[in-house]
Amino acid sequence: MKSNPKKVQTLLEALPFIKKFNEKIVVIKYGGSAQTSPELKEKFAQDILLMYLVGIRPVVVHGGGPMINEMLRNLKIQTEFVDGQRITTPEVMRIVEMVLCGEVNNEIVSLLNYHGAKAIGLNGKDAHFIKAEPKEHAKWGLTGTITDVNADVIHKMLREKFIPVIAPIASGDTMGHPGYNINADFAASQIAKAIGANKVIFMTDTAGVLNKEMELFSSLTEAEVEALKADGTITGGMVPKVDACLEAIDGGVKKAHIIDGRIEHAMLLELFTAEGVGTEITL
């Protein structure tokens, strides 16, 4: 009977990380190709299940932009973006909530449960656990900024061994308010802060934060991130990603990670190997 020392060594290398993160809360912002590719969806579910089984307490926050865009196109409803964020009219808000809560959230919950997890879906209107106000200018419509997260709602689910799967919809402060559309990156950041997460992981369609030669930064401090933003190295769609990371670590989250969700099992590689696969951001 043959042994396989390489496989055994891989398991042994993961052991200290498994011990380190046991019972720790990890918030995962799930989006990009990992959310649209059938193969990557399966790998994501397997990763979450493994994290769950080794004692990590995962909390999933998901986006759904491509699916929302497709539905709006099918219904011939116009949508507009400014600085990468959607202007949410009341008509668009109905579609956003329908797709995020009725389609995307249900699919993720079903997938995780099929693989043996104990997942439950919710959005910020449930128990009004996420509250928001309009984004700074009236032009944004029902695109909101989070003002409060009731951490007790999530902690109760975690104590009951559930994996919360959260759609980034927040409640308003008046009866019958349609709710607010929240950027999923910032929703993940705010939730991670509120519940005392050890880590927050942002799954993207890039390798992480790159320098001007397109090489990966494996680790950055807050000061280094600000310098890279100032000199134009970090631009475009990466700016809100790193801002969400900084918001989280300034709020007490120990580390934030930007990883390439196109890589199979990227979360496990980032969590359980010394090299990791993305960019780690700390104070």
Helices and strands as residue ranges (DSSP letters): H 5-21, E 25-30, G 32-35, H 38-53, E 57-62, H 65-74, E 80-82, E 85-87, H 90-97, I 98-105, H 106-114, E 119-123, G 126-128, E 130-134, G 138-140, E 144-149, H 151-159, E 163-167, E 169-170, E 180-181, H 184-195, E 199-204, E 219-221, H 222-230, H 238-250, E 255-260, H 266-272, E 279-282
